[in-house]
């Protein structure tokens, strides 16, 4: 194997480092997309739970819980 000049080795090392950063970026983007999908699903579930008021009992505790859930949903949006 022929000897590489110092500049050629440096360029090769930098290219390897660039490839590693690209892989890390792709991994972070995949994780971000998964979290975004999970967040959307949780918002939909919370909306479904709070939209059906007739299934909640008329006690103070449940009405307070329902109010808190609706408030949480509004703050998330």
C-alpha positions as CSV (number, residue, x, y, z in Angstrom):
1,X,0.0,0.0,0.0
2,X,1.5,3.3,-1.0
3,X,2.1,5.9,1.6
4,X,-0.5,8.6,1.9
5,X,0.4,12.2,2.3
6,X,-0.6,13.8,5.5
7,X,-3.3,15.9,3.7
8,X,-4.8,12.8,2.0
9,X,-5.1,11.1,5.4
10,X,-6.6,14.2,6.9
11,X,-9.2,14.4,4.1
12,X,-10.0,10.7,4.6
13,X,-10.5,11.1,8.3
14,X,-12.7,14.1,7.8
15,X,-14.8,12.2,5.3
16,X,-15.3,9.4,7.8
17,X,-16.2,11.9,10.5
18,X,-18.7,13.5,8.1
19,X,-20.3,10.1,7.4
20,X,-20.6,9.4,11.2
21,X,-22.3,12.8,11.7
22,X,-24.7,12.1,8.8
23,X,-25.6,8.7,10.4
24,X,-26.2,10.4,13.8
25,X,-28.3,13.1,12.1
26,X,-30.5,10.4,10.4
27,X,-30.9,8.6,13.7
28,X,-31.9,11.8,15.5
29,X,-34.5,12.6,12.7
30,X,-36.0,9.1,13.0
31,X,-36.3,9.4,16.8
32,X,-37.9,12.9,16.3
33,X,-40.4,11.5,13.9
34,X,-41.3,8.6,16.2
35,X,-41.8,11.1,19.1
36,X,-43.9,13.3,16.9
37,X,-46.2,10.4,15.9
38,X,-46.5,9.3,19.5
39,X,-47.3,12.9,20.6
40,X,-50.0,13.1,18.0
41,X,-51.5,9.8,19.1
42,X,-51.6,10.9,22.7
43,X,-53.3,14.1,21.8
44,X,-55.9,12.3,19.9
45,X,-56.5,9.9,22.8
46,X,-56.8,12.8,25.2
47,X,-59.2,14.5,22.9
48,X,-61.4,11.4,22.7
49,X,-61.4,10.9,26.4
50,X,-62.4,14.5,27.1
51,X,-65.0,14.9,24.3
52,X,-67.4,12.3,25.7
53,X,-68.7,14.0,28.8
54,X,-71.7,11.8,29.2
55,X,-69.7,8.8,30.2
56,X,-68.2,10.7,33.2
57,X,-70.0,10.5,36.5
58,X,-71.3,13.7,38.1
59,X,-69.0,13.7,41.2
60,X,-66.8,16.6,42.0
61,X,-63.6,14.5,41.6
62,X,-64.4,13.4,38.1
63,X,-65.6,16.8,37.0
64,X,-62.3,18.2,38.3
65,X,-60.3,15.5,36.6
66,X,-62.2,16.2,33.3
67,X,-61.5,19.9,33.6
68,X,-57.8,19.3,34.2
69,X,-57.6,17.0,31.2
70,X,-59.3,19.5,29.0
71,X,-57.0,22.2,30.3
72,X,-54.0,20.0,29.6
73,X,-55.1,19.3,26.1
74,X,-55.7,23.0,25.4
75,X,-52.2,23.9,26.7
76,X,-50.6,21.2,24.6
77,X,-52.2,22.4,21.4
